[in-house]
Amino acid sequence: MNPLFSLTGQVALVTGSSRGLGWGMAEGLAQAGATVLLNGRDPATLAERVAELRAQGLTADSVAFDVTDTAAMQAGIADVVARHGRLDVLVANAGTHGALPLPEWTVADWDRVMDTNLKSCFFAAQAAAAPMVRQKSGRIIFMGSLTGLRGRPTIHGYAASKSGLGAIARTLANELGEHNITVNTIAGGYFETELSKLLRQNADLVARINARIPLRRWGSPRDLAGIAVFLASAAGGYVTGQEICVDGGIGTAL
Ligand SMILES: NC(=O)c1ccc[n+]([C@@H]2O[C@H](COP(=O)([O-])OP(=O)(O)OC[C@H]3O[C@@H](n4cnc5c(N)ncnc54)[C@H](OP(=O)(O)O)[C@@H]3O)[C@@H](O)[C@H]2O)c1
Protein backbone atom coordinates (compact mmCIF):
# COMPACT_ATOMS: atom_id res chain seq x y z
CA MET A 1 0.00 0.00 0.00
CA ASN A 2 1.15 3.54 -0.73
CA PRO A 3 2.51 4.73 2.67
CA LEU A 4 0.70 8.05 2.15
CA PHE A 5 -2.59 6.25 2.75
CA SER A 6 -1.46 3.54 5.17
CA LEU A 7 -2.95 3.50 8.68
CA THR A 8 -0.86 0.60 9.92
CA GLY A 9 -0.24 0.89 13.67
CA GLN A 10 -3.04 3.42 14.16
CA VAL A 11 -6.06 3.06 16.40
CA ALA A 12 -9.35 4.48 15.08
CA LEU A 13 -12.69 4.81 16.86
CA VAL A 14 -15.80 5.33 14.72
CA THR A 15 -18.97 6.16 16.65
CA GLY A 16 -22.18 4.77 15.20
CA SER A 17 -20.43 2.15 13.10
CA SER A 18 -22.71 -0.86 13.55
CA ARG A 19 -24.25 -0.01 10.16
CA GLY A 20 -24.59 2.72 7.55
CA LEU A 21 -22.01 5.41 6.93
CA GLY A 22 -20.06 4.65 10.10
CA TRP A 23 -19.69 1.02 9.00
CA GLY A 24 -18.52 2.11 5.53
CA MET A 25 -15.86 4.39 7.01
CA ALA A 26 -14.79 1.86 9.66
CA GLU A 27 -14.33 -0.88 7.07
CA GLY A 28 -12.28 1.50 4.88
CA LEU A 29 -10.04 2.51 7.80
CA ALA A 30 -9.50 -1.15 8.75
CA GLN A 31 -8.65 -2.04 5.14
CA ALA A 32 -6.04 0.75 5.22
CA GLY A 33 -4.41 -1.01 8.18
CA ALA A 34 -5.93 0.63 11.25
CA THR A 35 -7.09 -1.20 14.35
CA VAL A 36 -10.73 -0.15 14.27
CA LEU A 37 -13.04 0.21 17.25
CA LEU A 38 -16.69 -0.15 16.28
CA ASN A 39 -19.31 1.65 18.37
CA GLY A 40 -23.07 1.57 18.75
CA ARG A 41 -25.57 0.89 21.51
CA ASP A 42 -26.00 -2.87 21.01
CA PRO A 43 -23.02 -5.07 22.00
CA ALA A 44 -24.44 -8.14 20.18
CA THR A 45 -24.67 -6.30 16.82
CA LEU A 46 -21.18 -4.90 17.33
CA ALA A 47 -19.78 -8.40 18.02
CA GLU A 48 -21.25 -9.61 14.69
CA ARG A 49 -19.73 -6.68 12.79
CA VAL A 50 -16.33 -7.13 14.46
CA ALA A 51 -16.44 -10.78 13.35
CA GLU A 52 -17.14 -9.65 9.75
CA LEU A 53 -14.04 -7.43 9.76
CA ARG A 54 -11.89 -10.13 11.35
CA ALA A 55 -13.11 -12.59 8.70
CA GLN A 56 -11.53 -10.24 6.14
CA GLY A 57 -8.23 -10.52 8.05
CA LEU A 58 -8.65 -7.02 9.50
CA THR A 59 -8.06 -5.86 13.08
CA ALA A 60 -11.19 -4.76 14.93
CA ASP A 61 -12.75 -4.56 18.35
CA SER A 62 -15.81 -2.88 19.79
CA VAL A 63 -16.76 -0.41 22.49
CA ALA A 64 -20.48 -0.07 23.15
CA PHE A 65 -21.91 3.18 24.52
CA ASP A 66 -24.71 5.62 23.86
CA VAL A 67 -23.15 8.87 22.65
CA THR A 68 -25.85 10.88 24.44
CA ASP A 69 -24.62 9.46 27.77
CA THR A 70 -21.56 11.68 28.08
CA ALA A 71 -20.12 9.88 31.12
CA ALA A 72 -20.46 6.47 29.42
CA MET A 73 -18.84 7.85 26.25
CA GLN A 74 -15.93 9.36 28.20
CA ALA A 75 -15.45 6.02 30.00
CA GLY A 76 -15.64 4.17 26.66
CA ILE A 77 -12.97 6.36 25.07
CA ALA A 78 -10.75 6.02 28.15
CA ASP A 79 -11.22 2.24 27.90
CA VAL A 80 -10.10 2.26 24.24
CA VAL A 81 -6.93 4.16 25.20
CA ALA A 82 -6.28 1.79 28.14
CA ARG A 83 -6.78 -1.34 26.00
CA HIS A 84 -4.94 -0.18 22.86
CA GLY A 85 -2.42 2.27 24.32
CA ARG A 86 -3.37 5.18 22.04
CA LEU A 87 -6.07 6.81 19.95
CA ASP A 88 -5.07 8.20 16.57
CA VAL A 89 -8.38 8.77 14.79
CA LEU A 90 -11.84 9.69 16.03
CA VAL A 91 -14.70 9.66 13.55
CA ALA A 92 -17.66 11.21 15.39
CA ASN A 93 -20.37 9.85 13.15
CA ALA A 94 -23.28 8.60 15.27
CA GLY A 95 -26.35 10.65 14.52
CA THR A 96 -30.07 10.75 14.22
CA HIS A 97 -32.61 12.48 12.00
CA GLY A 98 -35.51 14.82 12.72
CA ALA A 99 -37.98 16.32 10.24
CA LEU A 100 -41.22 17.97 11.33
CA PRO A 101 -43.31 20.92 10.18
CA LEU A 102 -42.26 24.03 12.12
CA PRO A 103 -45.28 24.14 14.52
CA GLU A 104 -44.75 20.50 15.55
CA TRP A 105 -41.15 20.69 16.83
CA THR A 106 -41.05 20.20 20.61
CA VAL A 107 -38.25 20.94 23.03
CA ALA A 108 -37.81 17.17 23.43
CA ASP A 109 -37.35 16.75 19.62
CA TRP A 110 -34.84 19.59 19.56
CA ASP A 111 -32.87 18.21 22.52
CA ARG A 112 -32.82 14.65 21.12
CA VAL A 113 -31.35 15.80 17.80
CA MET A 114 -28.89 18.28 19.29
CA ASP A 115 -27.72 15.89 22.03
CA THR A 116 -27.11 13.06 19.55
CA ASN A 117 -25.68 15.03 16.63
CA LEU A 118 -23.85 17.98 18.18
CA LYS A 119 -23.24 17.76 21.92
CA SER A 120 -21.99 14.16 21.65
CA CYS A 121 -19.47 15.08 18.94
CA PHE A 122 -18.04 17.95 20.96
CA PHE A 123 -17.56 15.81 24.06
CA ALA A 124 -16.21 12.89 22.03
CA ALA A 125 -13.65 15.26 20.50
CA GLN A 126 -12.78 16.61 23.95
CA ALA A 127 -12.18 13.07 25.28
CA ALA A 128 -10.22 11.98 22.19
CA ALA A 129 -8.08 15.13 22.14
CA ALA A 130 -6.50 14.35 25.53
CA PRO A 131 -4.52 11.26 24.39
CA MET A 132 -3.90 12.89 20.98
CA VAL A 133 -2.27 15.92 22.65
CA ARG A 134 -0.05 13.53 24.65
CA GLN A 135 0.86 11.65 21.44
CA LYS A 136 1.40 14.95 19.59
CA SER A 137 -0.74 13.68 16.71
CA GLY A 138 -4.34 12.90 15.96
CA ARG A 139 -7.21 13.16 13.50
CA ILE A 140 -10.75 14.16 14.41
CA ILE A 141 -13.44 13.80 11.75
CA PHE A 142 -17.05 14.90 12.20
CA MET A 143 -19.83 13.43 10.06
CA GLY A 144 -21.71 16.50 8.94
CA SER A 145 -24.24 17.07 6.21
CA LEU A 146 -24.90 19.27 3.22
CA THR A 147 -28.00 20.35 5.16
CA GLY A 148 -25.63 22.26 7.45
CA LEU A 149 -24.66 24.39 4.46
CA ARG A 150 -27.86 24.50 2.37
CA GLY A 151 -31.52 25.02 3.25
CA ARG A 152 -34.29 22.43 3.24
CA PRO A 153 -37.70 22.70 4.95
CA THR A 154 -38.64 20.87 8.22
CA ILE A 155 -35.18 19.77 9.41
CA HIS A 156 -34.47 22.77 11.63
CA GLY A 157 -32.74 20.97 14.49
CA TYR A 158 -30.93 18.53 12.21
CA ALA A 159 -29.57 21.32 10.00
CA ALA A 160 -28.55 23.38 13.04
CA SER A 161 -26.71 20.41 14.56
CA LYS A 162 -24.80 19.72 11.34
CA SER A 163 -23.99 23.39 10.83
CA GLY A 164 -22.69 23.49 14.40
CA LEU A 165 -20.28 20.65 13.67
CA GLY A 166 -18.53 22.73 11.02
CA ALA A 167 -18.14 25.57 13.53
CA ILE A 168 -16.77 23.28 16.25
CA ALA A 169 -14.35 21.70 13.76
CA ARG A 170 -13.00 25.11 12.73
CA THR A 171 -12.60 26.14 16.39
CA LEU A 172 -10.84 22.90 17.33
CA ALA A 173 -8.64 23.01 14.24
CA ASN A 174 -7.35 26.39 15.40
CA GLU A 175 -6.91 25.23 18.98
CA LEU A 176 -5.36 21.80 18.39
CA GLY A 177 -3.23 22.43 15.31
CA GLU A 178 -0.16 23.18 17.43
CA HIS A 179 -0.41 19.59 18.72
CA ASN A 180 -0.42 18.17 15.18
CA ILE A 181 -4.12 17.33 15.42
CA THR A 182 -6.35 17.96 12.41
CA VAL A 183 -10.11 18.45 12.69
CA ASN A 184 -12.40 18.28 9.68
CA THR A 185 -16.05 17.75 8.79
CA ILE A 186 -17.43 15.60 6.00
CA ALA A 187 -20.63 17.14 4.63
CA GLY A 188 -22.58 14.22 3.23
CA GLY A 189 -25.27 14.46 0.58
CA TYR A 190 -27.91 11.77 0.04
CA PHE A 191 -26.82 8.26 1.11
CA GLU A 192 -28.67 4.94 1.13
CA THR A 193 -28.85 3.96 4.80
CA GLU A 194 -31.39 3.13 7.49
CA LEU A 195 -31.58 6.82 8.35
CA SER A 196 -32.78 7.79 4.86
CA LYS A 197 -35.10 4.78 4.46
CA LEU A 198 -38.36 6.73 4.92
CA LEU A 199 -37.28 9.37 2.42
CA ARG A 200 -36.37 6.65 -0.11
CA GLN A 201 -39.83 5.10 0.09
CA ASN A 202 -41.10 8.09 -1.90
CA ALA A 203 -40.18 7.08 -5.48
CA ASP A 204 -41.09 10.50 -6.94
CA LEU A 205 -38.83 12.25 -4.45
CA VAL A 206 -35.96 9.84 -5.17
CA ALA A 207 -36.34 10.47 -8.91
CA ARG A 208 -36.39 14.25 -8.38
CA ILE A 209 -33.28 14.07 -6.19
CA ASN A 210 -31.47 11.80 -8.67
CA ALA A 211 -32.21 14.27 -11.44
CA ARG A 212 -30.46 16.99 -9.41
CA ILE A 213 -27.39 14.93 -8.44
CA PRO A 214 -24.71 15.37 -11.13
CA LEU A 215 -23.59 11.74 -10.59
CA ARG A 216 -27.27 10.68 -10.87
CA ARG A 217 -27.31 8.33 -7.86
CA TRP A 218 -27.44 8.33 -4.08
CA GLY A 219 -24.20 7.52 -2.30
CA SER A 220 -23.49 4.17 -0.65
CA PRO A 221 -21.62 3.88 2.68
CA ARG A 222 -18.60 2.66 0.69
CA ASP A 223 -18.43 6.09 -1.00
CA LEU A 224 -17.19 7.55 2.31
CA ALA A 225 -14.34 5.08 2.85
CA GLY A 226 -11.90 7.05 0.68
CA ILE A 227 -12.43 10.45 2.29
CA ALA A 228 -12.16 8.90 5.77
CA VAL A 229 -8.86 7.21 4.88
CA PHE A 230 -7.58 10.40 3.25
CA LEU A 231 -8.37 12.59 6.28
CA ALA A 232 -6.96 9.98 8.70
CA SER A 233 -3.74 9.29 6.78
CA ALA A 234 -0.51 11.14 6.03
CA ALA A 235 -2.07 12.13 2.70
CA GLY A 236 -4.48 14.47 4.53
CA GLY A 237 -1.93 15.74 7.03
CA TYR A 238 -2.09 19.40 5.93
CA VAL A 239 -5.89 19.59 5.68
CA THR A 240 -7.63 21.01 8.74
CA GLY A 241 -10.69 23.06 9.66
CA GLN A 242 -12.39 22.11 6.40
CA GLU A 243 -15.94 21.07 5.60
CA ILE A 244 -15.63 18.71 2.65
CA CYS A 245 -18.75 17.89 0.62
CA VAL A 246 -19.13 14.26 -0.48
CA ASP A 247 -22.46 14.55 -2.22
CA GLY A 248 -22.26 13.42 -5.86
CA GLY A 249 -22.08 17.12 -6.67
CA ILE A 250 -25.63 18.07 -5.64
CA GLY A 251 -24.34 20.92 -3.50
CA THR A 252 -23.00 22.57 -6.64
CA ALA A 253 -26.29 22.33 -8.56
CA LEU A 254 -28.60 25.30 -9.11
N1 LIG B 1 -27.78 8.85 5.32
C1 LIG B 1 -27.58 10.05 4.83
O1 LIG B 1 -28.08 10.39 3.74
C2 LIG B 1 -26.70 11.03 5.58
C3 LIG B 1 -26.30 12.19 4.91
C4 LIG B 1 -25.46 13.10 5.56
C5 LIG B 1 -25.06 12.85 6.86
N2 LIG B 1 -25.48 11.72 7.48
C6 LIG B 1 -25.01 11.51 8.86
O2 LIG B 1 -24.21 10.35 8.91
C7 LIG B 1 -24.26 9.78 10.21
C8 LIG B 1 -24.61 8.30 10.08
O3 LIG B 1 -25.88 8.21 9.46
P1 LIG B 1 -26.42 6.88 8.77
O4 LIG B 1 -27.20 7.33 7.60
O5 LIG B 1 -25.33 5.90 8.62
O6 LIG B 1 -27.47 6.40 9.91
P2 LIG B 1 -27.90 4.95 10.37
O7 LIG B 1 -27.87 3.99 9.24
O8 LIG B 1 -29.17 5.15 11.12
O9 LIG B 1 -26.74 4.51 11.39
C9 LIG B 1 -26.59 5.22 12.59
C10 LIG B 1 -25.49 4.57 13.41
O10 LIG B 1 -25.34 5.33 14.61
C11 LIG B 1 -25.58 4.49 15.73
N3 LIG B 1 -26.23 5.29 16.74
C12 LIG B 1 -27.38 5.98 16.64
N4 LIG B 1 -27.64 6.64 17.77
C13 LIG B 1 -26.62 6.35 18.62
C14 LIG B 1 -26.32 6.71 19.94
N5 LIG B 1 -27.13 7.53 20.65
N6 LIG B 1 -25.18 6.25 20.50
C15 LIG B 1 -24.35 5.43 19.81
N7 LIG B 1 -24.58 5.06 18.54
C16 LIG B 1 -25.72 5.50 17.96
C17 LIG B 1 -26.41 3.32 15.21
O11 LIG B 1 -26.19 2.14 15.98
P3 LIG B 1 -27.20 1.56 17.07
O12 LIG B 1 -28.59 1.90 16.61
O13 LIG B 1 -26.90 0.09 17.06
O14 LIG B 1 -26.82 2.21 18.36
C18 LIG B 1 -25.80 3.15 13.82
O15 LIG B 1 -24.60 2.43 13.89
C19 LIG B 1 -25.28 10.60 10.99
O16 LIG B 1 -24.60 11.55 11.76
C20 LIG B 1 -26.09 11.29 9.90
O17 LIG B 1 -26.66 12.49 10.31
C21 LIG B 1 -26.29 10.80 6.88
The ligand as an ORCA input file, in Angstrom:
! r2SCAN-3c Opt
* xyz 0 1
  N     -27.782      8.848      5.320
  C     -27.580     10.046      4.830
  O     -28.076     10.387      3.741
  C     -26.701     11.028      5.575
  C     -26.299     12.191      4.915
  C     -25.464     13.099      5.565
  C     -25.063     12.850      6.857
  N     -25.482     11.719      7.485
  C     -25.005     11.512      8.857
  O     -24.209     10.350      8.909
  C     -24.258      9.777     10.209
  C     -24.610      8.303     10.081
  O     -25.877      8.208      9.459
  P     -26.416      6.881      8.773
  O     -27.196      7.327      7.602
  O     -25.331      5.901      8.622
  O     -27.469      6.397      9.907
  P     -27.904      4.945     10.368
  O     -27.872      3.989      9.237
  O     -29.170      5.153     11.116
  O     -26.741      4.513     11.387
  C     -26.589      5.217     12.590
  C     -25.492      4.575     13.409
  O     -25.339      5.332     14.606
  C     -25.578      4.487     15.733
  N     -26.229      5.295     16.737
  C     -27.385      5.980     16.637
  N     -27.640      6.637     17.773
  C     -26.620      6.346     18.617
  C     -26.315      6.714     19.938
  N     -27.129      7.529     20.646
  N     -25.180      6.248     20.500
  C     -24.351      5.430     19.807
  N     -24.584      5.058     18.541
  C     -25.724      5.496     17.960
  C     -26.407      3.319     15.213
  O     -26.186      2.143     15.982
  P     -27.197      1.560     17.070
  O     -28.592      1.895     16.607
  O     -26.895      0.094     17.061
  O     -26.823      2.214     18.360
  C     -25.798      3.150     13.821
  O     -24.599      2.428     13.888
  C     -25.281     10.603     10.986
  O     -24.597     11.551     11.764
  C     -26.090     11.293      9.898
  O     -26.661     12.487     10.308
  C     -26.285     10.801      6.878
*
